[in-house]
Amino acid sequence: MMVLLLLLVSSGSTKPPVERASLPDDQFLVIAHRGASAYAPPHTLTAYELAINMGSDYIELDVHMTRDRKLVAMHDSYLTFQDTEQAIADVTFNELQLYMPGEEFNERNPRYASPIYKQLRVVELEDILLHFGDSVNYYIEIKSPHAYPGIEKELLHLLRENNLLRGDDVIPKVIIQSFNENSLKAIFAMEPSIPLIKLYSFDKEAHLSKKKVQQLKEYASGVGVNVDSVTKKFIKSMHKEGLDVHPFTVNEEKLIRKLMKLGADGVFTDNPDVAVRVKSEQSSLDAD
């Protein structure tokens, strides 16, 4: 009797493992890298709106935290403005408004340059979420989390505040990615309903050891890898373990078609219009 009681107590004290979130099957995702960043200044409302109008499945946002703890959509951890290189972590949001992403875009992209872009400024994540609400899907990268203690908690707070973590959508409303494993695990511990993507950059062909894959499966729903490292063998090995593969950054039509044939589950692209067209054409072929 005592043995049975001990067994019951011990079994009751062991919590079942929390399952990682799933991504949709047979759904090739067009992820607008920093918005439609080939045609408009990256990480601006203009770039995101353009990406949505082009039919993107997700808009991708790189998130940093300012000195006054505002989450902002930007790619780099450092910016040069006022003739000085400054870390995002060291400046306030108001100070960031002195940086003009439109001017930089116009200089680098004369074909798509516009005087209107000079008016654009860095945008708070909160303003992006308020602007689009739940009408779009968000693919968020936590950049340099070691520089921003507490960024994971603040990000989840904003997502909950904007009712984006309901979990009843066919395609997840939010996906979060990072190169930082600890940051993703922190998100998983607080909100396991969000699909998490572990980012990798390989010098040669993409490969993960069995041990690393088993560790990944404890929290991640997939991997994001540099496109020049992707092989059919790697994609098949990930799928075998229930992990999706999202290569970055893919702008050429021919390469998008190739990745679809290899079995990739989506692509990050600066040219979402091209990827959407290829996806639509492939869907028509599959239906015939």
N, C-alpha and C positions, 0 to 999 in steps of 0.2 A: 504493500500500500504506500509506504514511504517512497519507494522507487518511482511508482507511477506519479505521485504528487510532484516529485522533483522534475520528472520529464515534462509534466504539464507546465510547471513554472518556467523551466528553461525554454520550452518551445514558445511560450507566450511572450518571453522577453526578447525574442529575435524578430526584428522587423524584416519583412520581405524586401528584396532590393527594389529600388525605384526604377521603373522602366524609362528609358530615354524616349524622347518624342520621335514620331515618325514623319517622314516626308512622303508626298503623294507618289504612288506608283505610276509608271508609264506617263509621266508628265515632264516634258523638256522645258526647263525654266529659262526665260530670257531675263537676265539680271542687268539692269541699266547701271553700269559702272560709274558712280558719282553723278548719276542722271545721264541724260544724252550728252555726255561730255565732249563728244566730237564736234558738236554743233553749238554749244552754249557753255558759259563758264561753269566748271564743275562745282557741285555742291551748292548750287543756287536754286531758288524756287523755280526759276526759268528753266534750268536744265532738268529738274525733276518733272515739271509740268509737260515739257516736251517729250520726255521718256514715256510718260503715262499716255499721252496722246498717240504715241507711236505703237502702243499696245504691249509695253513691257509687263512681265509678270511681277517684277520687283524693282524698286528703286534702292540702290545701294548707298549707304551713308557711312562715312568714316567719322567716328566720334572721339573728340578730345574734351578735356575739361580745363576751363580757364582758372585764373587765380581766385576769382570770386565764385567758383564752383558752378559755372554755367556750362552745360554741355553744348558743344558747337560742332557743326558738320564741316570738316576740313580734312585734307589728306596728310599734310606734313606736320610733324611735331614742332618744327621751327619755321618761322617766317622772317623774311627780311622786309621791313618797312621802317620808314623814318631813318633810312640809311643804317639800320642796325638789325643784326640777326637776333631774334628773340624767341624763347620757348613759349609755346601756348600756355604752359603751366604757370608762367611768370607774368602774364599780362591779364588785365581784366577784359570783360566782354566789350566794354565801351572803348577801350584802347584798340581792340581788334577792328573796330569800325573804321579805323584809319587805313586799313589794308583794303585795296580795291582789286578783287579777283578779276573783274571785267577787263581792266587795263592789261593785265598779264595775258589773258585769253586773246584779246584783240591783237596783241603783238605776235603771239605764236600762231594764230589762226586767221590770217588776213582774209581768207575765203569766206569765213563765217563771222567776221568782225562786225560789230554794231555799236554806234554811239550810245545806244540805250544801255548796253552792258556796263558802261562806266559808272552807272548809278548803283550797280549791285554791290552788296556787302555780305560779309560773313553772317550766316543765319544760325540762330539757336535751334537746337533739336526740338525744344518745346514748341517753337513757332512752326516748324515743319509739321509736327504731329497735329497741331491745331489747324493748320491750313488744309491738310489732306484728310485728317480724321481716319476713319476706317474704310475709306473709299479706295485705298491702295494697300499694297503689301510692302513691308519694310525689311530690307536685308542689311543689318547693322554690324559694322566692324568696330570692335573696341580697340583703339589704337594706343600703343604704349601704356598699358594699364599700370605698370610699375610707377609711372610718373604722376598718376592720378589716384591716390588712395581713396577708396570708396566709390569709384566710378560705376561699378557694377550695381551697387545698391541704388544709386541715384538714377541710373538708366531704367531699372525695373520700376522705380517709383513713378517715373514719367510715363512709362508704358501702361502701368495699371491706372494711373490718373486719367489717361486718355482711352481707357476701356479697350485696349488692344490685345489683352491676354485672355480672351474669353475661351479660346480653345475649341470652338464649335465650327470653325471654317474648314472647308474642304482642302483649300490650300492654306497653310499656316499664315496668319497675318504678319507674324514677325519671325525672322531667322536671325540668329546672332553668330558672328564669326570672330575669330581672333587667332593670331599666331601664338598667343600666350595660353598655355594649358591651364595654369592656375586660375586665370581670369574666367575661363569657360567653366571650370569646376565650381567656382564661386557662384556663377549664374545658375548652374544645375542644382546646387544645394538650396538655393533660394526659390527657384522657379523651374522645376524639371519639365514643365509643359512646353517649353520653347525648344525647337530644333536648334542644335548647336553644330557649327562647322569648324573643324580644326584646320587652320591654314598651314601649308608647307611650301617651301621653295627649294626645289631639288636642283643640284648642279648637273646631275645625269638623269637617267630614267627613274621615274618615280618608283619608290619601293619602301615598304614598311615591314618591319620584322613582325613575327607572330606575337611576340610579347607586346610590342607597341600597339598592334591592332586590338589585342584583348584589353589593353588599358583604354584605348579610344572608345571601345564599345560600352564602357562603363558610363559614359556621359554624352558622347557625340553621335549625331545622326549622319554625318558625312564629312568629307574632306574637300578643301579647296586647294588646288595645286597649279603651279605655273604651267601654261599650256605646252611649252616645249619639252616638258618631262613626261607628258601623258602617253601611255601606251594602252592597247587593247587588253593586254595581260593585266596591267594594274587595275583597270576599270573592272574587269571580271573578278579579280581577287577581292576588291572592295565590295562589290555586289554580293559575293559569296558570303561575306560577313555582315550583310545588311547595312552597308554604308554607301551613301550616294557620293558622286564625284562631280564637282563644279570647277572646271578649268578657268583660269584667268590669264590675261585679258585677251579676248578673241574678237578681232574686228574684220578679218577677211572672210568673205562669203565661202570660199572654197574650204577653208579650215573649219568653219562652223558645220558645213555639210559632213566633213570627215569625222568630226567629233560626234555628231549624231549617229553616224554609222558605227563608230567604235562603242557606242552605248553610254556616252556621257549623259548626265541627268540635267545639265543646264550649262550656260556659259555666262561669264561676266563680259560685257561688251560696252565700248564707248559708242557703238553704232547700233542701238537697239532696233532701229527700223530694218536693218539688214537681217538681223537674227530673227525678227518676227516674220519677215517675208519667207525666209528659208524654212522656218518652223511650219508656217502655213502651207507652203508647197509640199513639204514632206507629209503633213497630215492628209492632204488631198491625195497624194500617191498611195498612202497606207489605206485610205478609204476605198480606193478603186479595186 
